[in-house]
Amino acid sequence: MFVFLSFARAAQDPPSATAHSGATFATLSAQADAARNTDRLDEAIPLYKKALALRPGWAEGWWSLGTIQYDRSSYEEAGGAFLKVVALAPTNGTAYVMLGLSEFELGRDDLALKHIVKGENLGLDTDPELRHVALYHQGVLLQRQGEFQAARETLEQLCRQGVQSDEIAIALGMTLLRERGKNPPVPGSADAEIVAQVGHAACLAGQKKFDEARMVLSAAIGQYPKYPAIHYAFGLILTEASDLPAAVAEFKREIENNPADVVSRLQIAAATYKTDSAAGIPYAEEAVKLAPQQPFSHYLLGMLLLDTDNDEKAIPELETAQKAFPRETRIYLALGTAYSRTGRKQDAARARAMFQRLTEEGKKAGAQTEVGSADDGKIPFDDVLSPKPPQP
């Protein structure tokens, strides 16, 4: 389902229509449509090409040609045709998604993700299958890039819509296990079994069936307790289920298996913020030592220090994060608090002013937060920390 998508029927209702003029063009286009509608695709392709040579602005002709080529796995030709459609109809979301799907098959992942997302933002037609295919490919592309939380949220939409397949389970499993790259595990292997079980549990969690998800993952861990990131995956699901003590225990088990694991430490630090920030500080400090180049580690450590009134120590950590993310409003909000508490009134005023300016700019532009995550986009600002308002 998620590899091939037939457009033999969809092509009968192209995304836009233009009036035909000129006897030769009218004849060729009518012959091309007739050949397509009767599944004489080998005849339809050259007829469409001849008609388009006469009328290159015929968007529905490019659409029909693109869908035929896509169904025939001629993805280079399909992509070229869909490029013509989006140039002629730049608000056509369905055409952008089809362009992205063609690029996916050609291995052009960056372009594929860009165009699929743009198409979804513009809006698709009413075909639910196309929507499902777009979501699946978007999730896989995000997983390949290491954007694990975004990938998980995208793929779990399919689970909530009742769409289930082995492909979805594998993609979700690779996502929770933080596996980058294009190659899924070999079918029938132990890796494939574990990844599928983790993905199945994630799908259940996405449907809020947390008890069932626990049972599936507990069974997998019972078989493979040392499998890389399996405790981390369980911790994520327990976090989603709001069972933070159990989640922290799993993250700690992951650290036992992999002492160099940074993201499990950050998850523990995030889970303890506001409830027991002092307990989270050692984990954030270890994360900073293990990955000093990771600005989110500095931000999280700074927030924990700020919450425990270690304001002087918090400032350099927050300033490090600010240099990496100069347009993230919440860093300025936190810095305003820290500067104010330590008597740095001018710095506090500047931080507050920057917070206000960026907030207003964000409202006007509809901007998203710039900071992504604990591990390349995995723990977003919106889901983790919100600093106390700066004190006067």
SULSULMO-V450020 format. One record per helix or strand of 3 or more residues. SS is the DSSP state (@ for helix, = for strand). FROM is the first residue (numbers start at 0). TO is the last residue. If there is no record, write none. Layout:
ss/from/to
SS/FROM/TO
SS/FROM/TO
This chain:
ss/from/to
@/9/11
@/22/36
@/40/53
@/58/70
@/74/87
@/92/104
@/108/121
@/127/143
@/147/159
@/165/175
@/189/205
@/209/222
@/229/239
@/243/256
@/262/271
@/276/289
@/294/306
@/310/323
@/328/340
@/344/364
@/380/383
